[in-house]
């Protein structure tokens, strides 16, 4: 979830949980909501790591700052910080619960996306994910904003904020229902084509909660399709000069007209596949292996002395858009060790996967 939506959700939760009867030393409403806002934004402070080491950022983002185990410690630290900021006009105790609520709703908001959240860090790097919601969901954000506006309009009661949170929970529940339907499309494809072993996945997509990418995963390959659970007819193909946003929007087809694309994890050429698998298994890509959910080789560069194998994570594939989080392993000579390298921007080499067809 984007940081602004997280922060707004923290403000809404702070208002919804405000005691009806104001007590002495209790935070005033406006301050309480601002504390909820900033506390809910806090876990994304780990973005600082991206300026130091991008691959390290992938492995630590949504880690220790998003941990339910560390939540009490972060809440206490923020509570003391806010108490200092207001020059001790309110005790840290008045801030602690609001900070905990803000961090908690941030963690919950990230768990429902496909990126994965290490909720048990630092004791486990397992990533929890219930992928019901796209990382930027305008409907999700709009519900929060509507709850906040209603709270400003009816200032005497917390009911509008409570209703806003209830509607938000209902929306996520509806998305979970759609997630199950999208999974059933993948499972039906597995059964119809007698794919074994295989596992179906569903990844939420932009523009609509009815848009999904369905992934059928096998040991060394994937079958992927963009589907719309709402459309009855396939959209007309966009013109060649259409923007990537229009191409993405037009790529979602009815489930019964889905276009399934086969993507080999290590490429279709046997010699290249062996090389790619060796690069993927090397120590240089250990951190990226932990992060990537659907890794696939997309590029192989062979030079006179240097060979590079590039991978992307199909979890982030969108038609007409170059995938983020691309990394490769390179070596200088057949017997040299593989070394981590960052993506290239030139056009040399062999492109094995770039984007889904329109």
Order of alpha helices (4+ residues) and beta strands (2+ residues): alpha-alpha-alpha-alpha-alpha-alpha-alpha-alpha-beta-beta-beta-alpha-beta-beta-alpha-alpha-beta-beta-beta-beta-beta
